[in-house]
Amino acid sequence: MEKLDEVPLPVLSPQVRRLLQSVTNRDQPQVRQLLRLGVAGLVNLTEPSDGRSALHAAAANNLTDMVHFLLSQGADPGVQDGAGRTAVMLAAQLGHDGVVALLAGDRATSSIVDHEGKGVLFCCVASSGPHLRCLQLLLGADADVNNVSAAGKPVLLAACEVARQEVGVALSLLEGGADPNIGHQVTGHTALMEACRAGLVELVRAILQRGGNPNARDDRNMTAAHMAAERGFFEALVLLSAYGADLAAVAGNQTNALHLAAAGGCSSKQKNSEGLLPRHMTRDKTTIKELKKAERLQAKASKPGAGEPDLWRTALHDWACERQEALRIAMETQEMEGPVDDVSLKTSSVSADQSVWWILQIVQEHDRNRDGLINLSDFFRGVHFLQKAFTLPSYAPKERKTGKGGRRRKKGKFVLPLPVCVLPPPLTRRHPNGGPPLFMIERFWSSDRPPHHPIMDDSAWSMEEPDRVFVSISRCVKAADLESLSLAFSHGVPVDVQDRFYKTPLMMACSSGDLQVAEFLIGCGADVNMCDQFNWTPLHHACSASRLDVVQLLVACGAELDAVSISGATPLMKAIESCRPACVDILIRAGANVQTQNKQGQSCLDVTRRYGNSTITRLVQDQLDSLPKPKEQKKKT
């Protein structure tokens, strides 16, 4: 056997490659022969391109027998490949728990890190059962549970990021002694923040029970409460409150948790860097209602002589509910009588400092009969020292009463749904000789204009003209099919024919904003003041759709500016509702009346204020100011 230093590289590489191929093929006799006849230390030599050794190849292919054989032949588990990974790292990354069980016995390899600074536990961070078994094996081999990569990310934080799929990895790291307060060295993002962002109550509880800091802040000055509130995880917020988290903490942009999710315990009057209250950042009406109520309560509490709010009561309630089982066991142990509902005052304060004034206050509030007993159920419900809105049982889903004892719900008043108003069949005009309704017109077809799409174009195979096809005139208007419209009008179809929804072709053109079709229809004699079933004119439709060019055309053609719909709305009101200042300006300049009112008693200025467009409000207000004021009638003396 030749010495390794005396063998040139062109001779080594073929031997290493042949050894790797034999390991992959599970040819143990060939591997034994290569190790016996090859260069010294061949079992630990690596392939030049990727740095893999024979042990890497066996671990990657989950060959436990080959791994055991190579270890018996002197294979070193600490050999690293081109990326700095050992064989146990490669096996753990692929979830080969059998190979990891063989290689994890060498505790020296557990501290090796790759070129990215990641240890072997980083390879176990995945959402599968085999990876979890690999992790537990490596934890028994004293792998570093507080390993931090070169980028500054700890392995516990990486496990929390995939905890939505597999929470067992993060829980196993915590049980193995991982620091619950470890965070990203660059961003400051902790494992507790990531668990709250994912809404994993089990993981949040495990971190807090092991001493996790609920008030830690990242580089944006955000806490775990911000993360839980942003995603709307109420249970995580309750846990944080039970372990002393500051729910009123303010982030770097002056945003608190209430800005993110309207969570309790925060200032409802706190403004962020943009000057917005929490009420301004939500669109839900129920949330706005609750926030307004919170603002009123806070304003009342901020008045002189109102006193400070007892926030410790809410914290005590959350703390007691979280530790309810442990507290009951402690009380039963002191009473020495097994399960109990009432405990004595001596038992309830056995581990408490009697000098703390608030403990005495809670005791007095529960012992209203002065008989020296406290009802545990009432204490955990918090009904004697908290308002009902702040107790946790009030957020639980309520069970519906069933059976004879439950009250029957009163049936609401029957409301007839608004039917869709369509043209009745007796009033529908039809083509002569039993043809379809007049609003169904014949589609224009010409052999000189075949379809553009090659699949639809079958004109080369057509020996005869195709059958007549009738389509809705409204569809032709939307498709700008002027040829079909011209053909229909030439056959005697009225230009103002109404479809089954009382809409004329000009109304459809105004709604879709097709100026070319609108000009064509007006040129054919369409009535610009025709009404549908809601007394909407084409100008109503154009203003509601914010079609500026069509509005100009209708105004120029003499459309009635102050036409009133069935609800009393004018085209100017519809233009205001569409929030298009240019349409409003055209109608005002054309002489539209800004003083008209709809059937709800709202004027144009009232409608403008409701939609909140400052430009339109200024246009309407200027027009109102320019009108001559009515002369006051003198009283007869």
C-alpha positions as CSV (number, residue, x, y, z in Angstrom):
1,M,0.0,0.0,0.0
2,E,1.5,3.3,-1.1
3,K,1.7,6.4,1.2
4,L,-0.7,9.1,0.5
5,D,1.9,11.9,0.0
6,E,3.7,9.9,-2.7
7,V,0.6,9.3,-4.8
8,P,-0.1,12.0,-7.5
9,L,-3.6,13.4,-7.8
10,P,-4.4,11.9,-11.2
11,V,-4.0,8.5,-9.5
12,L,-6.0,9.4,-6.4
13,S,-9.1,10.7,-8.2
14,P,-10.0,7.5,-10.1
15,Q,-9.6,5.4,-6.9
16,V,-11.9,7.8,-4.9
17,R,-14.5,7.8,-7.7
18,R,-14.4,4.0,-8.0
19,L,-14.8,3.7,-4.2
20,L,-17.8,6.0,-4.2
21,Q,-19.4,4.1,-7.1
22,S,-18.9,0.8,-5.2
23,V,-20.4,2.3,-2.1
24,T,-23.4,3.5,-4.0
25,N,-23.8,0.0,-5.6
26,R,-23.7,-1.6,-2.2
27,D,-20.8,-3.8,-3.4
28,Q,-19.2,-4.5,0.0
29,P,-16.5,-7.0,-1.3
30,Q,-15.4,-4.5,-3.9
31,V,-15.2,-1.8,-1.3
32,R,-13.1,-4.1,1.0
33,Q,-10.7,-4.9,-1.9
34,L,-10.3,-1.2,-2.8
35,L,-9.5,-0.2,0.8
36,R,-7.0,-3.1,1.0
37,L,-5.2,-2.5,-2.3
38,G,-5.7,1.2,-2.7
39,V,-3.7,4.1,-1.2
40,A,-3.5,4.5,2.5
41,G,-6.4,6.4,4.1
42,L,-8.6,6.0,1.0
43,V,-11.7,5.6,3.1
44,N,-11.4,9.2,4.2
45,L,-10.3,10.8,0.9
46,T,-12.8,13.1,-0.8
47,E,-13.8,13.5,-4.4
48,P,-12.2,16.7,-5.8
49,S,-15.4,18.2,-7.4
50,D,-17.8,18.2,-4.5
51,G,-15.7,17.0,-1.6
52,R,-17.7,13.8,-0.9
53,S,-16.1,10.8,0.9
54,A,-17.3,7.2,1.0
55,L,-19.1,7.9,4.3
56,H,-21.0,10.8,2.6
57,A,-22.1,8.5,-0.2
58,A,-23.3,5.8,2.2
59,A,-25.2,8.3,4.4
60,A,-26.8,10.1,1.4
61,N,-28.2,6.7,0.1
62,N,-29.3,5.6,3.6
63,L,-27.1,2.5,3.5
64,T,-26.8,1.6,7.2
65,D,-24.9,-1.6,6.6
66,M,-22.3,0.2,4.5
67,V,-22.0,3.0,7.1
68,H,-21.4,0.4,9.8
69,F,-18.8,-1.3,7.6
70,L,-17.0,1.9,6.7
71,L,-16.8,2.9,10.4
72,S,-15.2,-0.4,11.2
73,Q,-12.6,0.3,8.4
74,G,-11.6,3.5,10.1
75,A,-13.9,6.1,8.4
76,D,-13.8,9.5,10.1
77,P,-17.3,10.9,10.7
78,G,-15.7,14.4,10.9
79,V,-14.7,14.6,7.3
80,Q,-16.5,17.5,5.6
81,D,-17.5,17.9,2.0
82,G,-17.2,20.9,-0.3
83,A,-20.0,22.8,1.6
84,G,-18.5,21.9,5.0
85,R,-21.1,19.2,5.8
86,T,-20.3,16.0,7.6
87,A,-21.9,12.7,6.8
88,V,-24.3,13.0,9.8
89,M,-25.4,16.4,8.5
90,L,-26.2,15.0,5.2
91,A,-28.1,12.1,6.7
92,A,-30.1,14.4,9.0
93,Q,-30.9,16.7,6.2
94,L,-32.4,13.8,4.2
95,G,-34.2,12.3,7.3
96,H,-32.2,9.1,7.4
97,D,-32.7,8.4,11.1
98,G,-31.0,5.0,10.9
99,V,-27.8,6.4,9.6
100,V,-27.9,9.3,12.2
101,A,-28.3,6.7,15.0
102,L,-25.0,5.1,13.9
103,L,-23.1,8.4,13.4
104,A,-24.5,10.3,16.4
105,G,-22.4,8.3,18.8
106,D,-19.3,10.4,17.9
107,R,-19.9,13.4,20.1
108,A,-17.0,15.3,18.6
109,T,-18.8,15.7,15.2
110,S,-21.9,17.3,16.9
111,S,-20.0,20.6,17.3
112,I,-18.8,20.9,13.7
113,V,-20.5,23.6,11.5
114,D,-20.6,24.0,7.8
115,H,-19.4,27.0,5.8
116,E,-22.6,28.9,6.7
117,G,-22.0,28.4,10.4
118,K,-24.9,25.9,10.7
119,G,-24.5,22.9,12.9
120,V,-26.1,19.5,12.6
121,L,-29.4,20.6,14.2
122,F,-30.1,23.0,11.4
123,C,-30.3,20.0,9.1
124,C,-33.2,18.6,11.2
125,V,-35.4,21.7,10.8
126,A,-38.1,20.2,8.6
127,S,-41.7,19.2,8.8
128,S,-41.5,15.4,8.8
129,G,-41.4,12.6,11.4
130,P,-38.0,11.2,10.3
131,H,-36.4,14.7,10.8
132,L,-37.9,14.9,14.3
133,R,-36.4,11.5,15.2
134,C,-33.0,12.6,13.9
135,L,-33.3,15.7,16.1
136,Q,-34.0,13.6,19.2
137,L,-31.1,11.4,18.5
138,L,-28.7,14.3,18.1
139,L,-30.0,16.0,21.2
140,G,-29.0,12.8,23.1
141,A,-25.5,13.3,21.6
142,D,-25.2,16.7,23.2
143,A,-25.5,18.7,19.9
144,D,-25.4,22.5,20.4
145,V,-29.1,23.6,20.9
146,N,-28.0,27.3,20.8
147,N,-26.1,27.1,17.6
148,V,-26.2,30.4,15.6
149,S,-25.5,30.5,11.9
150,A,-23.1,33.0,10.3
151,A,-26.1,35.1,9.2
152,G,-27.1,35.5,12.9
153,K,-30.1,33.1,12.9
154,P,-30.3,30.7,15.9
155,V,-31.6,27.1,15.3
156,L,-34.6,27.7,17.6
157,L,-35.8,30.6,15.5
158,A,-35.4,28.5,12.3
159,A,-37.5,25.7,14.0
160,C,-40.2,28.2,14.9
161,E,-40.4,29.4,11.3
162,V,-41.4,25.9,10.2
163,A,-43.5,25.2,13.3
164,R,-46.8,25.6,11.4
165,Q,-46.1,22.3,9.7
166,E,-44.2,20.6,12.6
167,V,-44.2,22.1,16.0
168,G,-42.4,19.1,17.5
169,V,-38.9,20.3,16.4
170,A,-39.1,23.6,18.3
171,L,-40.6,21.9,21.4
172,S,-37.8,19.3,21.4
173,L,-35.2,22.0,21.2
174,L,-36.8,23.8,24.2
175,E,-36.8,20.5,26.1
176,G,-33.2,20.0,25.2
177,G,-32.2,23.3,26.9
178,A,-32.4,25.9,24.1
179,D,-32.3,29.5,25.3
180,P,-35.9,30.8,25.0
181,N,-34.7,34.4,24.8
182,I,-32.2,33.8,22.0
183,G,-32.9,35.9,18.9
184,H,-31.6,36.9,15.5
185,Q,-28.3,38.8,16.0
186,V,-29.1,41.2,13.3
187,T,-32.9,41.8,13.5
188,G,-33.5,41.0,17.1
189,H,-36.4,38.7,16.1
190,T,-36.9,36.2,18.9
191,A,-38.5,32.7,18.9
192,L,-41.4,34.0,20.9
193,M,-42.2,36.6,18.3
194,E,-42.2,34.0,15.5
195,A,-44.4,31.7,17.6
196,C,-46.9,34.5,18.2
197,R,-46.8,35.4,14.5
198,A,-47.7,31.8,13.7
199,G,-50.4,31.7,16.4
200,L,-49.0,28.5,17.9
201,V,-50.4,28.6,21.4
202,E,-48.7,25.4,22.5
203,L,-45.3,26.8,21.4
204,V,-45.9,30.2,22.9
205,R,-46.8,28.6,26.3
206,A,-43.7,26.4,26.2
207,I,-41.4,29.4,25.5
208,L,-43.0,31.5,28.2
209,Q,-42.9,28.7,30.8
210,R,-39.1,28.4,30.2
211,G,-38.5,32.0,30.9
212,G,-39.1,33.7,27.6
213,N,-39.2,37.5,27.8
214,P,-42.6,38.6,26.5
215,N,-41.4,42.3,26.3
216,A,-38.3,41.7,24.1
217,R,-38.1,44.1,21.1
218,D,-36.7,43.6,17.6
219,D,-34.9,46.2,15.4
220,R,-38.3,47.8,14.6
221,N,-39.0,48.1,18.3
222,M,-41.9,45.6,18.0
223,T,-42.8,43.0,20.6
224,A,-44.4,39.6,20.5
225,A,-47.8,41.3,21.3
226,H,-47.5,43.3,18.1
227,M,-47.0,40.0,16.2
228,A,-49.9,38.3,17.7
229,A,-52.2,41.3,17.3
230,E,-51.3,41.8,13.7
231,R,-52.4,38.3,12.8
232,G,-55.4,38.3,15.2
233,F,-54.4,35.5,17.5
234,F,-56.4,36.2,20.6
235,E,-55.2,33.1,22.6
236,A,-51.6,34.2,22.2
237,L,-52.4,37.7,23.5
238,V,-54.0,36.1,26.6
239,L,-50.9,34.0,27.2
240,L,-48.6,37.1,26.9
241,S,-50.8,39.0,29.3
242,A,-50.7,36.1,31.8
243,Y,-46.9,36.2,31.8
244,G,-46.6,40.0,32.2
245,A,-46.4,41.3,28.7
246,D,-47.0,45.0,28.1
247,L,-49.9,45.0,25.6
248,A,-49.6,48.8,25.4
249,A,-46.1,48.8,24.1
250,V,-45.4,51.2,21.3
251,A,-43.3,50.2,18.2
252,G,-40.8,52.4,16.4
253,N,-43.5,54.0,14.3
254,Q,-45.6,54.8,17.4
255,T,-48.0,51.9,16.6
256,N,-49.4,49.8,19.4
257,A,-51.1,46.4,19.2
258,L,-54.5,48.1,19.0
259,H,-53.5,49.7,15.7
260,L,-52.9,46.3,14.3
261,A,-55.8,44.3,15.6
262,A,-58.0,46.2,18.1
263,A,-56.7,44.1,21.0
264,G,-57.6,45.0,24.6
265,G,-55.3,46.6,27.0
266,C,-53.9,49.3,24.7
267,S,-54.5,53.0,24.4
268,S,-57.3,53.7,21.9
269,K,-56.1,57.3,21.7
270,Q,-52.6,56.5,20.6
271,K,-51.7,57.9,17.2
272,N,-49.0,56.3,14.9
273,S,-46.4,58.2,12.9
274,E,-49.0,59.0,10.3
275,G,-51.4,60.6,12.8
276,L,-53.9,57.8,12.6
277,L,-55.9,56.3,15.5
278,P,-56.7,52.6,15.6
279,R,-60.3,53.4,14.6
280,H,-59.0,54.9,11.3
281,M,-57.1,51.8,10.4
282,T,-60.0,49.3,10.3
283,R,-62.9,48.9,7.9
284,D,-65.0,46.6,10.0
285,K,-68.1,48.4,11.5
286,T,-68.2,46.3,14.6
287,T,-64.6,47.0,15.3
288,I,-65.1,50.7,14.8
289,K,-68.0,50.6,17.2
290,E,-65.9,48.9,19.9
291,L,-63.0,51.3,19.4
292,K,-65.3,54.3,19.8
293,K,-66.6,52.8,23.0
294,A,-63.0,52.3,24.2
295,E,-62.2,55.9,23.3
296,R,-65.1,57.2,25.4
297,L,-64.1,55.1,28.3
298,Q,-60.5,56.3,28.2
299,A,-61.6,59.9,27.9
300,K,-63.8,59.4,31.0
301,A,-60.9,57.8,32.9
302,S,-58.5,60.6,31.9
303,K,-60.6,63.3,33.6
304,P,-59.4,64.8,36.9
305,G,-60.5,62.7,39.9
306,A,-61.4,59.7,37.8
307,G,-58.5,57.6,39.3
308,E,-56.1,55.2,37.6
309,P,-57.6,52.1,35.9
310,D,-56.8,48.8,37.7
311,L,-54.9,47.1,34.9
312,W,-53.5,44.6,37.5
313,R,-56.9,43.1,37.7
314,T,-56.9,42.0,34.1
315,A,-53.3,40.7,34.4
316,L,-54.3,38.7,37.5
317,H,-57.3,37.2,35.7
318,D,-55.1,36.1,32.8
319,W,-52.4,34.8,35.1
320,A,-55.0,32.8,37.1
321,C,-56.7,31.3,34.1
322,E,-53.4,30.2,32.6
323,R,-52.3,28.5,35.8
324,Q,-55.8,27.3,36.8
325,E,-55.0,23.6,37.1
326,A,-51.8,24.2,39.1
327,L,-53.6,26.6,41.5
328,R,-56.5,24.1,42.0
329,I,-54.0,21.3,42.9
330,A,-52.2,23.6,45.3
331,M,-55.4,24.5,47.0
332,E,-56.5,20.9,47.3
333,T,-53.2,19.9,48.7
334,Q,-53.5,22.5,51.5
335,E,-57.1,21.6,52.2
336,M,-56.1,17.8,52.3
337,E,-59.6,16.8,51.2
338,G,-59.3,16.2,47.5
339,P,-61.3,18.3,45.0
340,V,-63.0,21.3,46.5
341,D,-65.1,24.2,45.3
342,D,-64.6,26.5,48.3
343,V,-61.3,27.2,50.1
344,S,-60.6,29.1,53.3
345,L,-58.9,32.4,53.4
346,K,-55.9,30.9,55.1
347,T,-55.4,28.4,52.2
348,S,-56.0,30.9,49.5
349,S,-53.2,33.1,50.8
350,V,-50.8,30.4,52.0
351,S,-48.1,31.3,49.4
352,A,-49.0,35.0,49.2
353,D,-47.5,37.9,51.0
354,Q,-50.2,39.4,53.2
355,S,-48.6,42.8,53.0
356,V,-49.6,43.1,49.3
357,W,-52.7,45.3,49.5
358,W,-54.3,44.0,46.3
359,I,-54.4,40.5,47.5
360,L,-56.4,41.6,50.5
361,Q,-58.7,43.5,48.2
362,I,-59.4,40.5,46.0
363,V,-60.0,38.4,49.1
364,Q,-62.5,40.9,50.5
365,E,-64.4,41.1,47.2
366,H,-64.9,37.3,47.1
367,D,-65.8,36.9,50.8
368,R,-68.9,39.0,50.7
369,N,-70.7,36.9,53.3
370,R,-67.8,37.2,55.7
371,D,-67.8,33.4,56.3
372,G,-64.1,33.0,55.5
373,L,-64.5,31.1,52.2
374,I,-63.7,31.8,48.6
375,N,-65.4,30.2,45.7
376,L,-62.7,29.0,43.2
377,S,-65.1,29.0,40.2
378,D,-66.0,32.6,40.8
379,F,-62.4,33.5,41.2
380,F,-61.3,31.9,37.9
381,R,-64.3,33.4,36.1
382,G,-63.3,36.9,37.5
383,V,-66.9,38.0,37.9
384,H,-66.3,39.7,41.3
385,F,-63.3,41.9,40.5
386,L,-63.6,42.5,36.7
387,Q,-66.3,43.8,34.3
388,K,-67.8,41.0,32.2
389,A,-66.4,42.4,29.0
390,F,-62.8,41.8,30.3
391,T,-63.3,38.2,31.5
392,L,-62.1,35.4,29.4
393,P,-65.3,33.2,29.6
394,S,-67.2,36.1,27.9
395,Y,-65.2,35.4,24.7
396,A,-66.0,31.7,24.7
397,P,-68.7,30.5,22.2
398,K,-72.1,30.4,23.7
399,E,-74.1,27.2,23.5
400,R,-77.6,27.4,22.1
401,K,-80.4,26.2,24.3
402,T,-82.2,23.3,22.8
403,G,-85.2,21.2,23.9
404,K,-88.5,22.2,25.5
405,G,-86.9,24.3,28.2
406,G,-85.2,26.7,25.8
407,R,-87.0,29.8,24.6
408,R,-88.3,29.8,21.1
409,R,-86.9,32.5,18.9
410,K,-89.4,34.9,17.6
411,K,-89.7,34.9,13.9
412,G,-88.8,38.1,12.2
413,K,-91.1,40.1,10.1
414,F,-91.4,38.7,6.6
415,V,-89.8,41.0,4.1
416,L,-90.5,40.3,0.5
417,P,-87.3,40.5,-1.5
418,L,-87.2,43.1,-4.2
419,P,-88.0,41.4,-7.5
420,V,-86.0,42.1,-10.6
421,C,-88.2,44.4,-12.7
422,V,-88.4,42.9,-16.2
423,L,-90.6,43.7,-19.2
424,P,-93.7,41.5,-19.0
425,P,-94.3,39.2,-22.0
426,P,-97.6,40.9,-23.0
427,L,-95.8,44.2,-23.5
428,T,-92.9,42.6,-25.4
429,R,-93.0,43.5,-29.1
430,R,-91.9,40.8,-31.5
431,H,-90.7,40.5,-35.1
432,P,-93.4,39.8,-37.7
433,N,-94.3,36.3,-38.6
434,G,-93.7,34.9,-35.1
435,G,-90.1,36.0,-34.8
436,P,-88.1,36.6,-31.6
437,P,-88.6,39.8,-29.6
438,L,-87.6,43.1,-31.2
439,F,-84.6,43.5,-28.9
440,M,-83.2,40.3,-30.4
441,I,-81.6,41.3,-33.7
442,E,-80.0,39.4,-36.5
443,R,-76.3,39.2,-36.4
444,F,-74.6,40.7,-39.5
445,W,-72.6,38.1,-41.5
446,S,-70.6,38.6,-44.7
447,S,-68.4,36.2,-46.7
448,D,-66.1,39.2,-47.4
449,R,-65.4,39.5,-43.6
450,P,-64.8,36.0,-42.2
451,P,-63.7,35.6,-38.5
452,H,-60.2,36.6,-37.7
453,H,-59.4,33.5,-35.6
454,P,-58.3,30.6,-37.8
455,I,-60.3,28.0,-35.7
456,M,-63.5,30.0,-36.0
457,D,-63.0,30.7,-39.7
458,D,-64.7,27.8,-41.6
459,S,-65.6,29.9,-44.7
460,A,-63.5,27.7,-46.9
461,W,-65.7,24.7,-46.1
462,S,-69.0,26.6,-46.3
463,M,-71.0,25.9,-49.5
464,E,-74.1,27.8,-48.4
465,E,-74.8,30.8,-46.3
466,P,-75.1,30.1,-42.6
467,D,-78.4,30.3,-40.8
468,R,-79.6,33.5,-39.3
469,V,-78.4,34.1,-35.7
470,F,-80.3,36.4,-33.4
471,V,-78.5,38.1,-30.5
472,S,-79.5,40.7,-27.9
473,I,-79.2,44.3,-29.1
474,S,-77.5,45.2,-25.8
475,R,-74.8,42.6,-26.5
476,C,-74.2,44.2,-29.9
477,V,-73.9,47.6,-28.3
478,K,-71.3,46.3,-25.8
479,A,-69.4,44.7,-28.6
480,A,-69.6,47.8,-30.8
481,D,-71.1,45.7,-33.6
482,L,-72.3,48.7,-35.7
483,E,-73.0,46.4,-38.8
484,S,-75.6,44.4,-36.9
485,L,-77.2,47.5,-35.5
486,S,-77.4,49.1,-38.9
487,L,-78.9,45.9,-40.3
488,A,-81.5,45.9,-37.5
489,F,-82.5,49.5,-38.0
490,S,-82.8,49.0,-41.7
491,H,-85.2,46.1,-41.1
492,G,-87.5,48.4,-39.0
493,V,-86.3,47.8,-35.5
494,P,-86.8,51.0,-33.5
495,V,-83.6,52.7,-32.4
496,D,-85.1,53.1,-28.9
497,V,-86.2,49.5,-28.5
498,Q,-86.1,48.4,-24.9
499,D,-84.6,45.0,-23.8
500,R,-86.2,42.9,-21.0
501,F,-84.6,45.2,-18.4
502,Y,-86.1,48.4,-20.0
503,K,-82.7,49.5,-21.2
504,T,-82.4,51.2,-24.6
505,P,-79.3,50.8,-26.8
506,L,-78.2,54.4,-26.0
507,M,-78.4,53.7,-22.3
508,M,-76.2,50.6,-22.7
509,A,-73.7,52.6,-24.8
510,C,-73.6,55.3,-22.1
511,S,-73.1,52.8,-19.3
512,S,-70.2,51.1,-21.2
513,G,-68.8,54.5,-22.2
514,D,-68.5,53.7,-25.9
515,L,-68.5,57.2,-27.5
516,Q,-68.5,55.8,-31.1
517,V,-71.7,53.7,-30.6
518,A,-73.4,56.6,-28.7
519,E,-72.7,59.0,-31.6
520,F,-74.0,56.3,-34.1
521,L,-77.2,55.8,-32.1
522,I,-77.9,59.5,-31.7
523,G,-77.2,59.9,-35.4
524,C,-79.9,57.3,-36.0
525,G,-82.4,59.3,-34.0
526,A,-82.1,57.8,-30.5
527,D,-84.0,59.8,-27.8
528,V,-81.5,61.3,-25.3
529,N,-84.3,61.7,-22.7
530,M,-85.7,58.2,-22.8
531,C,-86.3,56.7,-19.3
532,D,-86.1,53.1,-18.0
533,Q,-88.1,51.6,-15.2
534,F,-86.2,53.7,-12.6
535,N,-86.7,56.9,-14.6
536,W,-83.0,56.9,-15.4
537,T,-82.1,58.8,-18.6
538,P,-79.0,58.1,-20.7
539,L,-77.4,61.0,-18.9
540,H,-78.0,59.3,-15.5
541,H,-76.2,56.2,-16.8
542,A,-73.3,58.2,-18.3
543,C,-72.8,60.2,-15.0
544,S,-73.0,57.1,-12.8
545,A,-70.3,55.4,-15.0
546,S,-68.1,58.5,-15.0
547,R,-68.0,58.6,-18.8
548,L,-66.8,62.2,-19.4
549,D,-66.8,62.2,-23.2
550,V,-70.3,60.6,-23.3
551,V,-71.6,63.2,-20.8
552,Q,-70.3,66.0,-23.1
553,L,-72.0,64.4,-26.1
554,L,-75.4,64.1,-24.3
555,V,-75.2,67.7,-23.0
556,A,-74.4,68.9,-26.5
557,C,-77.3,67.0,-27.9
558,G,-79.8,68.6,-25.6
559,A,-80.2,66.0,-22.8
560,E,-82.3,67.2,-19.9
561,L,-79.9,68.2,-17.1
562,D,-82.3,68.1,-14.2
563,A,-84.2,64.8,-15.0
564,V,-85.4,63.2,-11.8
565,S,-85.2,59.5,-11.2
566,I,-87.7,57.4,-9.2
567,S,-85.6,58.2,-6.0
568,G,-85.4,61.9,-6.8
569,A,-81.8,61.8,-8.0
570,T,-80.6,64.0,-10.8
571,P,-77.7,63.3,-13.2
572,L,-75.6,65.8,-11.1
573,M,-76.1,63.7,-8.0
574,K,-75.0,60.6,-9.9
575,A,-71.9,62.4,-11.1
576,I,-71.2,63.4,-7.5
577,E,-71.5,59.8,-6.3
578,S,-69.1,58.7,-9.0
579,C,-66.5,61.1,-7.5
580,R,-65.5,62.4,-11.0
581,P,-65.0,66.2,-10.6
582,A,-64.8,66.7,-14.4
583,C,-68.3,65.4,-14.9
584,V,-69.6,67.6,-12.1
585,D,-68.0,70.6,-13.6
586,I,-69.5,70.0,-17.0
587,L,-73.0,69.7,-15.6
588,I,-72.7,72.8,-13.5
589,R,-71.3,74.8,-16.4
590,A,-74.2,73.6,-18.5
591,G,-76.7,74.9,-16.0
592,A,-77.6,71.9,-13.8
593,N,-79.5,72.9,-10.7
594,V,-77.4,72.4,-7.5
595,Q,-80.4,73.2,-5.2
596,T,-82.5,70.2,-6.0
597,Q,-83.2,67.5,-3.3
598,N,-83.9,63.8,-3.6
599,K,-86.7,62.0,-1.8
600,Q,-84.5,61.6,1.3
601,G,-84.3,65.4,1.6
602,Q,-80.6,65.5,0.6
603,S,-79.3,68.2,-1.6
604,C,-76.3,68.1,-3.9
605,L,-74.1,69.5,-1.1
606,D,-75.3,66.9,1.3
607,V,-74.5,64.1,-1.2
608,T,-71.0,65.7,-1.7
609,R,-70.2,65.7,2.0
610,R,-71.3,62.1,2.3
611,Y,-68.8,60.9,-0.3
612,G,-66.1,63.2,1.0
613,N,-64.5,64.5,-2.2
614,S,-63.1,67.9,-1.4
615,T,-62.8,69.0,-5.0
616,I,-66.4,68.3,-5.8
617,T,-67.5,69.9,-2.5
618,R,-65.7,73.1,-3.5
619,L,-67.3,73.1,-7.0
620,V,-70.8,72.7,-5.6
621,Q,-70.2,75.2,-2.8
622,D,-68.9,77.8,-5.2
623,Q,-71.9,77.4,-7.4
624,L,-74.2,77.8,-4.4
625,D,-72.4,80.9,-3.3
626,S,-72.7,82.4,-6.8
627,L,-76.5,82.1,-6.9
628,P,-78.4,85.2,-5.9
629,K,-79.8,85.1,-2.4
630,P,-83.6,85.1,-2.2
631,K,-85.0,88.4,-1.0
632,E,-86.6,88.4,2.4
633,Q,-90.3,89.3,2.4
634,K,-91.1,92.2,4.6
635,K,-93.7,91.6,7.3
636,K,-96.9,93.6,6.9
637,T,-97.3,96.0,9.8
